[in-house]
Amino acid sequence: MTTHSEKNWKESLSDEAYKVCRLGHTEAPYTGELLHQHKNGSYHCVCCDALLFESNTKFDSGCGWPSFDAAVEGAVKYVEDTGHGMVRIEIRCVNCESHLGHVFDDGPTATGQRYCVNSVAMTFDETED
């Protein structure tokens, strides 16, 4: 597991990435750089570079954040989130515990899952076709 001091996290991440990944905030909908990314490749944790999602699992859910129907096996940790007067399932990077977003059981694909992920919590590595 990747661990850093809060000082190290603040120094190594943008202000927005720090707020989202380390403090559990959410970026504004429809503002993330990766929302309309449609190239082949993989999505990694911005904090520790762990592989999280493959591009073939990404779809446009219309929710305002990048959506995926499956995470890479063993890449995310599921945590019950009872904030904001509702019960949701938060997803975190298994490697560094960074907040990524939430997963919902209303996805339109065969998995039935919609991983709703903050763009700022990820990087994208393009692969050749």
matplotlib code that plots the C-alpha trace (Angstrom):
import matplotlib.pyplot as plt

x = [0.0, 1.2, 1.4, 2.4, 2.1, -0.6, 2.2, 3.5, 0.0, -0.5, 2.8, 2.4, -1.2, -3.1, -5.4, -8.5, -6.9, -6.0, -9.5, -11.1, -8.6, -7.6, -10.6, -13.4, -14.8, -16.4, -15.4, -18.1, -20.1, -19.2, -15.9, -13.4, -10.8, -11.5, -15.3, -15.2, -12.1, -12.8, -9.4, -8.1, -6.1, -6.2, -7.1, -4.8, -4.9, -3.5, -2.0, -0.1, -0.5, -2.3, -4.4, -8.1, -10.2, -9.7, -11.2, -13.4, -15.4, -16.1, -19.5, -21.4, -24.0, -24.9, -24.1, -21.4, -18.4, -16.5, -18.5, -17.3, -19.2, -16.4, -13.1, -10.0, -10.2, -8.9, -8.2, -10.9, -12.1, -15.8, -16.8, -20.4, -20.9, -23.8, -23.0, -25.4, -28.5, -28.2, -26.5, -24.0, -21.0, -17.8, -14.9, -11.3, -8.0, -6.9, -3.3, -3.4, -6.9, -7.6, -11.3, -12.3, -16.1, -19.0, -20.5, -24.2, -26.4, -28.1, -25.7, -27.1, -24.7, -24.6, -22.7, -25.5, -22.8, -22.0, -18.7, -19.0, -15.4, -13.9, -11.7, -9.2, -8.6, -7.3, -4.7, -5.1, -2.5, -3.4, -2.5, -2.1, -5.0]
y = [0.0, 3.5, 5.9, 9.5, 12.2, 14.8, 17.3, 15.0, 14.6, 18.3, 18.9, 16.2, 16.8, 19.7, 21.5, 19.9, 16.4, 16.8, 17.8, 15.0, 12.1, 12.8, 14.7, 12.9, 15.9, 15.7, 17.7, 19.7, 17.7, 18.0, 19.7, 16.8, 16.3, 12.6, 12.8, 12.8, 10.6, 7.9, 6.6, 3.1, 2.9, 2.6, 4.8, 5.0, 6.4, 10.0, 9.4, 6.1, 5.2, 1.9, 0.6, 1.2, 0.9, -0.1, 2.0, -0.9, -0.6, 3.2, 4.4, 7.7, 7.6, 11.3, 11.8, 14.4, 12.2, 9.4, 6.2, 2.6, -0.7, -2.6, -1.9, -3.9, -6.9, -6.0, -2.4, -0.7, -0.9, -0.5, 1.5, 2.4, 6.1, 7.5, 11.2, 13.7, 11.9, 8.8, 5.5, 5.0, 2.8, 4.8, 3.5, 4.0, 2.9, -0.3, 0.7, 4.2, 4.6, 7.6, 8.6, 7.9, 8.3, 6.0, 2.8, 2.4, -0.6, 1.2, 0.7, 0.0, -2.8, -6.5, -5.8, -3.5, -1.3, 2.4, 3.4, 7.2, 8.5, 11.9, 12.8, 14.5, 11.2, 9.5, 9.8, 8.2, 6.2, 5.8, 2.5, 2.0, 0.3]
z = [0.0, -0.9, 2.1, 2.3, 4.9, 4.4, 3.6, 0.8, -0.7, -0.7, -2.4, -5.0, -6.1, -7.5, -5.1, -6.7, -6.8, -3.1, -2.1, -4.1, -3.5, 0.1, 1.5, -0.4, -2.3, -5.7, -8.8, -10.5, -13.0, -16.7, -15.9, -15.9, -18.6, -18.9, -19.3, -23.1, -23.5, -26.0, -27.0, -26.2, -23.1, -19.3, -16.4, -13.4, -9.9, -10.0, -6.6, -7.0, -10.7, -9.9, -12.8, -12.1, -15.3, -19.0, -21.8, -23.0, -19.8, -20.2, -21.3, -21.4, -18.6, -18.9, -15.2, -15.7, -14.6, -16.4, -16.0, -16.2, -16.0, -14.3, -12.4, -12.9, -10.6, -7.1, -8.0, -5.8, -2.3, -1.5, 1.5, 2.7, 2.5, 4.6, 4.0, 2.4, 3.8, 1.7, 1.5, -1.3, -2.0, -2.2, -4.3, -3.2, -4.7, -3.0, -3.2, -1.6, -0.3, -2.5, -3.0, -6.6, -6.6, -6.1, -7.7, -8.4, -9.4, -12.3, -15.2, -18.6, -19.5, -18.6, -15.4, -14.1, -12.5, -13.0, -11.5, -11.4, -11.1, -10.7, -13.6, -11.4, -9.5, -12.6, -15.4, -18.8, -20.7, -24.4, -26.2, -29.9, -31.7]

ax = plt.figure().add_subplot(projection="3d")
ax.plot(x, y, z, "-o")
ax.set_aspect("equal")
plt.show()
